[in-house]
């Protein structure tokens, strides 16, 4: 358990950051799930629209430090190729 005032404050900050990051990660996963569902339905227009909405959300996660840049790029690339394959 945190003893010094500084470590107590750090623990509070960590809790807050954890909650915010968890929310951001959840939001990103929701966008990715929408793309997956659109791909599964076979509707290319809906899948392309969902991907277009998911891309900035994923990259926002990169700037906020929730997701690594290469991970986000890889996910976008793989989803884009799957959407393209629907045509």
Backbone as JSON Lines, residues from 0, in Angstrom:
{"i":0,"aa":"X","n":[0.85,-1.2,0.0],"ca":[0.0,0.0,0.0],"c":[0.88,1.24,0.0]}
{"i":1,"aa":"X","n":[0.4,2.3,-0.67],"ca":[1.13,3.55,-0.75],"c":[1.22,4.2,0.62]}
{"i":2,"aa":"X","n":[2.4,4.67,0.98],"ca":[2.61,5.29,2.28],"c":[2.86,6.78,2.21]}
{"i":3,"aa":"X","n":[3.76,7.2,1.33],"ca":[4.11,8.62,1.25],"c":[3.0,9.38,0.52]}
{"i":4,"aa":"X","n":[2.88,10.66,0.79],"ca":[1.86,11.46,0.1],"c":[2.0,11.38,-1.43]}
{"i":5,"aa":"X","n":[3.25,11.37,-1.89],"ca":[3.5,11.31,-3.33],"c":[2.99,9.99,-3.92]}
{"i":6,"aa":"X","n":[3.26,8.88,-3.22],"ca":[2.83,7.58,-3.75],"c":[1.32,7.43,-3.66]}
{"i":7,"aa":"X","n":[0.7,8.08,-2.66],"ca":[-0.77,8.05,-2.56],"c":[-1.38,8.8,-3.74]}
{"i":8,"aa":"X","n":[-0.8,9.96,-4.06],"ca":[-1.28,10.76,-5.19],"c":[-1.09,9.97,-6.49]}
{"i":9,"aa":"X","n":[0.08,9.33,-6.62],"ca":[0.38,8.52,-7.8],"c":[-0.68,7.42,-7.98]}
{"i":10,"aa":"X","n":[-1.04,6.78,-6.87],"ca":[-2.04,5.7,-6.92],"c":[-3.38,6.24,-7.41]}
{"i":11,"aa":"X","n":[-3.76,7.44,-6.92],"ca":[-5.0,8.07,-7.37],"c":[-4.95,8.38,-8.86]}
{"i":12,"aa":"X","n":[-3.82,8.93,-9.3],"ca":[-3.67,9.28,-10.72],"c":[-3.73,8.03,-11.59]}
{"i":13,"aa":"X","n":[-3.09,6.97,-11.13],"ca":[-3.08,5.71,-11.89],"c":[-4.49,5.16,-12.04]}
{"i":14,"aa":"X","n":[-5.28,5.22,-10.99],"ca":[-6.67,4.77,-11.05],"c":[-7.46,5.54,-12.09]}
{"i":15,"aa":"X","n":[-7.29,6.87,-12.07],"ca":[-8.0,7.73,-13.02],"c":[-7.57,7.42,-14.45]}
{"i":16,"aa":"X","n":[-6.27,7.33,-14.68],"ca":[-5.74,7.04,-16.02],"c":[-6.23,5.68,-16.51]}
{"i":17,"aa":"X","n":[-6.24,4.71,-15.59],"ca":[-6.69,3.36,-15.94],"c":[-8.13,3.39,-16.43]}
{"i":18,"aa":"X","n":[-8.97,4.15,-15.71],"ca":[-10.39,4.25,-16.08],"c":[-10.55,4.91,-17.45]}
{"i":19,"aa":"X","n":[-9.8,5.98,-17.7],"ca":[-9.88,6.7,-18.97],"c":[-9.39,5.81,-20.1]}
{"i":20,"aa":"X","n":[-8.26,5.14,-19.89],"ca":[-7.7,4.28,-20.94],"c":[-8.61,3.1,-21.23]}
{"i":21,"aa":"X","n":[-9.25,2.57,-20.18],"ca":[-10.17,1.45,-20.34],"c":[-11.35,1.89,-21.22]}
{"i":22,"aa":"X","n":[-11.84,3.09,-20.97],"ca":[-12.94,3.64,-21.74],"c":[-12.54,3.81,-23.22]}
{"i":23,"aa":"X","n":[-11.34,4.33,-23.43],"ca":[-10.86,4.53,-24.8],"c":[-10.69,3.2,-25.53]}
{"i":24,"aa":"X","n":[-10.1,2.22,-24.84],"ca":[-9.9,0.9,-25.44],"c":[-11.24,0.26,-25.81]}
{"i":25,"aa":"X","n":[-12.21,0.41,-24.92],"ca":[-13.54,-0.13,-25.14],"c":[-14.18,0.52,-26.37]}
{"i":26,"aa":"X","n":[-14.03,1.83,-26.48],"ca":[-14.58,2.59,-27.61],"c":[-13.96,2.11,-28.92]}
{"i":27,"aa":"X","n":[-12.64,1.89,-28.93],"ca":[-11.94,1.41,-30.12],"c":[-12.44,0.03,-30.5]}
{"i":28,"aa":"X","n":[-12.58,-0.84,-29.51],"ca":[-13.05,-2.21,-29.78],"c":[-14.46,-2.21,-30.35]}
{"i":29,"aa":"X","n":[-15.3,-1.28,-29.89],"ca":[-16.67,-1.17,-30.4],"c":[-16.64,-0.83,-31.89]}
{"i":30,"aa":"X","n":[-15.81,0.13,-32.26],"ca":[-15.69,0.51,-33.67],"c":[-15.18,-0.66,-34.5]}
{"i":31,"aa":"X","n":[-14.2,-1.39,-33.99],"ca":[-13.65,-2.53,-34.71],"c":[-14.71,-3.63,-34.86]}
{"i":32,"aa":"X","n":[-15.52,-3.82,-33.81],"ca":[-16.57,-4.84,-33.87],"c":[-17.6,-4.49,-34.95]}
{"i":33,"aa":"X","n":[-17.92,-3.2,-35.08],"ca":[-18.87,-2.77,-36.11],"c":[-18.35,-3.1,-37.5]}
{"i":34,"aa":"X","n":[-17.03,-2.92,-37.71],"ca":[-16.44,-3.26,-39.0],"c":[-16.53,-4.76,-39.23]}
{"i":35,"aa":"X","n":[-16.18,-5.55,-38.19],"ca":[-16.23,-7.01,-38.29],"c":[-17.64,-7.49,-38.64]}
{"i":36,"aa":"X","n":[-18.64,-6.91,-38.0],"ca":[-20.03,-7.3,-38.24],"c":[-20.45,-6.95,-39.67]}
{"i":37,"aa":"X","n":[-20.01,-5.78,-40.15],"ca":[-20.35,-5.37,-41.51],"c":[-19.69,-6.31,-42.53]}
{"i":38,"aa":"X","n":[-18.45,-6.73,-42.24],"ca":[-17.76,-7.67,-43.13],"c":[-18.49,-9.01,-43.12]}
{"i":39,"aa":"X","n":[-18.89,-9.45,-41.93],"ca":[-19.58,-10.73,-41.8],"c":[-20.91,-10.73,-42.55]}
{"i":40,"aa":"X","n":[-21.59,-9.58,-42.57],"ca":[-22.87,-9.48,-43.27],"c":[-22.68,-9.48,-44.79]}
{"i":41,"aa":"X","n":[-21.47,-9.17,-45.24],"ca":[-21.17,-9.18,-46.67],"c":[-21.51,-7.89,-47.39]}
{"i":42,"aa":"X","n":[-21.88,-6.87,-46.63],"ca":[-22.23,-5.57,-47.22],"c":[-20.98,-4.7,-47.32]}
{"i":43,"aa":"X","n":[-20.45,-4.54,-48.54],"ca":[-19.19,-3.82,-48.69],"c":[-19.34,-2.33,-48.38]}
{"i":44,"aa":"X","n":[-20.46,-1.74,-48.76],"ca":[-20.66,-0.31,-48.52],"c":[-20.69,-0.02,-47.02]}
{"i":45,"aa":"X","n":[-21.41,-0.85,-46.28],"ca":[-21.49,-0.67,-44.82],"c":[-20.14,-0.92,-44.18]}
{"i":46,"aa":"X","n":[-19.41,-1.93,-44.67],"ca":[-18.09,-2.26,-44.13],"c":[-17.11,-1.12,-44.38]}
{"i":47,"aa":"X","n":[-17.16,-0.54,-45.59],"ca":[-16.27,0.57,-45.93],"c":[-16.58,1.78,-45.06]}
{"i":48,"aa":"X","n":[-17.85,2.04,-44.83],"ca":[-18.25,3.18,-43.99],"c":[-17.81,2.96,-42.54]}
{"i":49,"aa":"X","n":[-17.98,1.73,-42.05],"ca":[-17.58,1.41,-40.68],"c":[-16.07,1.52,-40.52]}
{"i":50,"aa":"X","n":[-15.34,1.09,-41.54],"ca":[-13.87,1.18,-41.5],"c":[-13.43,2.63,-41.51]}
{"i":51,"aa":"X","n":[-14.1,3.44,-42.31],"ca":[-13.77,4.86,-42.39],"c":[-13.99,5.55,-41.05]}
{"i":52,"aa":"X","n":[-14.99,5.09,-40.31],"ca":[-15.27,5.65,-38.98],"c":[-14.28,5.11,-37.94]}
{"i":53,"aa":"X","n":[-13.82,3.88,-38.13],"ca":[-12.94,3.23,-37.16],"c":[-11.5,3.74,-37.24]}
{"i":54,"aa":"X","n":[-11.07,4.12,-38.45],"ca":[-9.67,4.53,-38.63],"c":[-9.26,5.7,-37.74]}
{"i":55,"aa":"X","n":[-9.99,6.83,-37.73],"ca":[-9.57,7.93,-36.86],"c":[-9.64,7.56,-35.38]}
{"i":56,"aa":"X","n":[-10.58,6.7,-35.03],"ca":[-10.72,6.29,-33.63],"c":[-9.49,5.49,-33.19]}
{"i":57,"aa":"X","n":[-9.04,4.59,-34.05],"ca":[-7.84,3.8,-33.76],"c":[-6.62,4.69,-33.65]}
{"i":58,"aa":"X","n":[-6.48,5.62,-34.57],"ca":[-5.31,6.5,-34.56],"c":[-5.35,7.47,-33.38]}
{"i":59,"aa":"X","n":[-6.55,7.81,-32.94],"ca":[-6.67,8.64,-31.73],"c":[-6.14,7.86,-30.54]}
{"i":60,"aa":"X","n":[-6.42,6.55,-30.54],"ca":[-5.88,5.69,-29.49],"c":[-4.37,5.67,-29.49]}
{"i":61,"aa":"X","n":[-3.78,5.8,-30.67],"ca":[-2.31,5.84,-30.79],"c":[-1.79,7.12,-30.15]}
{"i":62,"aa":"X","n":[-2.41,8.25,-30.48],"ca":[-1.93,9.53,-29.95],"c":[-2.11,9.61,-28.43]}
{"i":63,"aa":"X","n":[-3.13,8.91,-27.92],"ca":[-3.38,8.92,-26.49],"c":[-2.56,7.87,-25.75]}
{"i":64,"aa":"X","n":[-1.85,7.03,-26.51],"ca":[-0.97,6.04,-25.87],"c":[-1.68,4.78,-25.42]}
{"i":65,"aa":"X","n":[-2.88,4.53,-25.94],"ca":[-3.63,3.33,-25.56],"c":[-3.21,2.14,-26.43]}
{"i":66,"aa":"X","n":[-2.93,2.45,-27.71],"ca":[-2.55,1.41,-28.67],"c":[-1.22,1.8,-29.3]}
{"i":67,"aa":"X","n":[-0.39,0.81,-29.62],"ca":[0.87,1.09,-30.31],"c":[0.59,1.43,-31.77]}
{"i":68,"aa":"X","n":[1.4,2.3,-32.34],"ca":[1.2,2.77,-33.72],"c":[1.17,1.61,-34.72]}
{"i":69,"aa":"X","n":[2.12,0.7,-34.59],"ca":[2.19,-0.42,-35.54],"c":[0.99,-1.35,-35.4]}
{"i":70,"aa":"X","n":[0.5,-1.51,-34.18],"ca":[-0.68,-2.36,-33.94],"c":[-1.88,-1.76,-34.65]}
{"i":71,"aa":"X","n":[-2.07,-0.46,-34.49],"ca":[-3.21,0.22,-35.12],"c":[-3.1,0.13,-36.64]}
{"i":72,"aa":"X","n":[-1.9,0.37,-37.16],"ca":[-1.7,0.31,-38.62],"c":[-1.97,-1.08,-39.14]}
{"i":73,"aa":"X","n":[-1.53,-2.09,-38.4],"ca":[-1.74,-3.48,-38.82],"c":[-3.23,-3.81,-38.85]}
{"i":74,"aa":"X","n":[-3.95,-3.4,-37.8],"ca":[-5.39,-3.68,-37.74],"c":[-6.12,-3.0,-38.91]}
{"i":75,"aa":"X","n":[-5.79,-1.74,-39.16],"ca":[-6.43,-1.0,-40.25],"c":[-6.14,-1.67,-41.58]}
{"i":76,"aa":"X","n":[-4.88,-2.04,-41.78],"ca":[-4.46,-2.66,-43.03],"c":[-5.2,-3.97,-43.28]}
{"i":77,"aa":"X","n":[-5.28,-4.82,-42.26],"ca":[-5.94,-6.11,-42.41],"c":[-7.44,-5.97,-42.63]}
{"i":78,"aa":"X","n":[-8.05,-5.02,-41.92],"ca":[-9.48,-4.79,-42.12],"c":[-9.74,-4.22,-43.53]}
{"i":79,"aa":"X","n":[-8.88,-3.31,-43.97],"ca":[-9.05,-2.7,-45.29],"c":[-8.96,-3.76,-46.38]}
{"i":80,"aa":"X","n":[-8.03,-4.69,-46.24],"ca":[-7.88,-5.73,-47.26],"c":[-9.09,-6.67,-47.26]}
{"i":81,"aa":"X","n":[-9.66,-6.92,-46.07],"ca":[-10.86,-7.77,-45.99],"c":[-12.07,-7.06,-46.58]}
{"i":82,"aa":"X","n":[-12.19,-5.75,-46.36],"ca":[-13.3,-4.97,-46.94],"c":[-13.16,-4.95,-48.46]}
{"i":83,"aa":"X","n":[-11.93,-4.77,-48.93],"ca":[-11.67,-4.72,-50.36],"c":[-12.0,-6.06,-51.02]}
{"i":84,"aa":"X","n":[-11.76,-7.16,-50.31],"ca":[-12.0,-8.49,-50.84],"c":[-13.51,-8.79,-51.02]}
{"i":85,"aa":"X","n":[-14.35,-8.01,-50.35],"ca":[-15.8,-8.21,-50.47],"c":[-16.31,-7.87,-51.87]}
{"i":86,"aa":"X","n":[-15.61,-7.0,-52.55],"ca":[-16.07,-6.53,-53.87],"c":[-16.13,-7.63,-54.92]}
